[in-house]
Amino acid sequence: MPDLITEALSARLDGVGAVPREQDLYAGTGTDFYERLVGHDRAEIREVLALARHVEGPILDVAAGGGRLTIPLVRSGRRVTAIDLSDDMLAHLRRAVPDHSMVECVVADMRDFSLGRRYELVIVGATSITLLDRAGRSRLYANVHRHLAAGGVFAFTVAAGSSAATLTVPREEEIVVPGPDGDEIYLFSQQMEEDGAARLVNWVRASDLVDGGEVTVFTSRLRVLTPEVLSRELVDAGFAEPAVFPVRTDSGAEILLLKTSAGPRKAADDDAVE
């Protein structure tokens, strides 16, 4: 079976003779499913809006996706540059705020971007930092450092407590996802890899698990990270020791916000934004 499908889900598919079709969660039809999966989630928005009240210029939303954080920022009167590697994800944002003069969408890799200006606030929401391996995170930190204005703030979130614990063990469970014609049941499957350092996750619609049918399997692979590890990485990358705050959530999920600022600027940082 393809290596982006968990062994547990592969066994289920084999059991009913279903044929899998892998679909990246952040591309094509995967973006529609992702928006249904998390689009209603209000976590982090309150905290990000609070951070935005302390800055005057544009805000940089890294890995902005469909605009879960960008949209409320724009509607509160803030100008936002939203970058994402997936133009399909940004298409959801463009549809939500068509022709809006306060948002600029840029297709760019969060590991390698140059936007020609600096920002007083750079955010990475939805624990998106876990999409990157260690080398990728180092590149992200360097890019953010180059784009932060003097005294600017870099903030991102990571799971904690019992929520983080669920990311460290194999799991299979049924979840309810809003659909165009009402709620749908999906099977969620999580497999641990690299001695627990990463997790492979899949979603498949339960009603698609039929004999001989083609089944779309939404896939992603993420790193398992702790606030302690990320704090050390930030300091090593030239940022200040981050302050850590709990994020208030309606679902009871435990999420932490890490807030830091850049250390002394290097000459290369000046070149990067010219």
N, C-alpha and C positions, 0 to 999 in steps of 0.2 A: 504493500500500500504506500501512497505518497507520504513523505516524511513530514508534511505539514498537517497530517491527520493523526490524532492520538490513537494509541493502540486500542483503547477501550472502544472508541467510536468505530474504528476499523472493524473490530469484531462484530459490532452491531450491524454495520453495513453488510458485512459478509453473511451474517445470519439471515438477512432477508433478501440477499442477492441484489442489493441496491448498488448503483454505480455512482461513485463520488465525483463531484466537480468542484475543485478547490476555488475559492474566491477570497482574495485578500480583503480584509475588513475595511481597508481604507482606500479602496479603488472600485470603480464601476458600481455594480449593484450592492457591493459591500457597504458603500457609504450610505445608501438608503436604509439598510438594516441598522447600521451604526446609529443613525439619527433616530430611528425608532427605539433603539435600545437605551440610549443615554440622553436624547434630546430634551426630555422632561426634567432631567436632573438639575436642581438649582444649587448644588453644592459648590462652594468656592466663590459664587457670584457676590455674595455679601462682603466677603473679605477683599476681593479684588476691587470692588467699588470703593471700599474704605481706603485702600492704598491709593487709588486714583485721585481721591480728594486732596492728596498732598502734592500733586504734580500739576504743572500748567501745560506742558507741551504734549505732543503725540505720545501714545503708548504703543509698545511693540508686543503683540501677542504671537508667541512662537508656537508652532504646531497648532494653529488656530482652529483647524478642522472646519466644521460647519458654523462656527461662530458662537459657540455656547457662552463664551466670555466676551467676545468682541461685540456682539449685538447689544447686551445690556450696557456696555461701556459707551457705545455710539448713541444709544437712546438716552443716556444720561448727559450727552453733550460733549463727550470726549472724542478726540480724533485718534484713530487707531490704524496702525499698519499691521495687517494680518498675514502671516506667512505660513505656508504649509507645503509639503512635498507633493501632496495630492491635489491636482486641479479639480478632481471630482469632488473632493471634500469642500474646497473653496466655492464650488458652484452652489452648494447649499447656502453658504453665507451670502453670496451675491443675490440669490433669489429672495432671501429674507430682508435684505436692505438694498433693493434695486436703485441704481443711480445715486446712491447716497454719497454726498461729498465728504463725509467725515470718515470714510473707511477706504483704505487702499489694500487690495488683495495682491499678494506677490507669491508666485509659485517658487519656492526655495526650500532647500534642504536645511534643517536646523543645525546640521553639522558644518555647513559651508554657505554662508550668506554675506553679502556686502550691500548695504542699503543706502550708503551715502550720507548718513546722518546719525546723530546720537539720540538716545531716549532717556528720559528721567525714570521710566518704569518699564521693565521687561518682565513679562509673565510667561510661564509655561503651565497650563492647567491640565486637569484630567489625568494627573500622574503620567503625562506623556513622556517624561524623562525615562521611564522604564522601557521605552521602545529602543533605547540605545545601549550598546555594550560599553565597556570601559573606555575604549578608544573613541567611540562616538561621543560619549559624555565629555571627554577632554576637549574635543573639537567644539562642542556646543559651548562649554564654559569660555573658551578662547574667543569665540564669536560674540558672545554676550558681553564679555569684558571690553571688547573693542567698541561695542555699540552703546555702552552705558555712558551717560553724561556724568560729569563730576557730581558726586553726591547722589547719583541715581540708585535705584533699588532694583534688585533681581529677586523674583519670588516664584516659587513653584511648590507643588504639592506631592505628597507621597502617602501611601496607606500606612496605618499604624495599628497597634493593639490587636484586637480580635479580627479586624478586617485584614490586617497584614497576615495574620496566621492562616487565613483561608487561602492565601496565595502560595503557601508552602507545602501543600499536600495535594495528591491526586484527588479529583472530584468529578462526580457526574450528578447532575441534578436537572430537573425540569424547571424552566422559568417562563413567566408570562411576558410577552412582548406585544405592545400595541401594533395592530395591523390596519391596513386600509379598510377592512371590513369587520373590524373588531379585534379583540385580543386573540393572540395565537400562542400555542405552546411550542417552545423550543427546548431541545436537549442541549445543555451546556456540558462540555467535557474539558477537563484540565489535566495535563500530564506534566510532571516535573522532569527537567533535563539538566545536564551538566552538574550533576550532584546537588541539585536543588537551587542552582544559581539562576536558572531560567525556567520559564513555564510556557508550554504550548497550549493554546486555547482554541476551541472549536465551538461553533453553534450550528445546529441543523434543525429545521422545522420538523416536529415530530410526525406530522401528517404525511411528510414526504418519504418516510421510511417504509416503503412498500416494495414488494417483490419485483425486481427487475427495473425499478424506476431510477431515473437520474436524480441525484440528490445534490443540491448546492450546499457545500460546507464552507462556512465563513471561518477564516483562520487568522491567527496572529501569534507572534512569539514575543514574549516580554521578559525583561530581567526582574529578578527578585531583589529589591533594594531596601535598605533601612535608612532612617534619618541619620543615624550615626555615620554610616558609610558615606552618605552624600555630604554631610557636614565636613568630614575630613577631606573629601575631594574638592569641595569649594575652597577651603583654606589652601590646599596644595595648588589650586589654580589661581591664587592671588586675590581671592575674595576675603572679606571679613568673616569671622566666626558668625554663622547665621543665628538669628533669633528664631525660635520655633514656637508656633502657636497652633492650638487646635482649631479645626474648621468645623463650624456648626452645620450639621446635616439633618434633614428631615427623616432620612431613612435609618438613622442610627449608625451609619458607617463611620469608622474612625479614620480621619484624615488629618494630616499635619501640614501646615504651611511653613516653609522655610523662607526666611527673608534675609537678604544679605546686601552688601554693597561692594563696589570694586575697590581694590587697593590702588597703589600708585600706578599711573598710566605709563605704558611703554611707548617709545617712539613709533614702533610698528603699529600701535593702535591708532595713531594719528593718520598714518597712511591708509589704513583699512577703510576709512569712511570718507575719504576725499573723492 
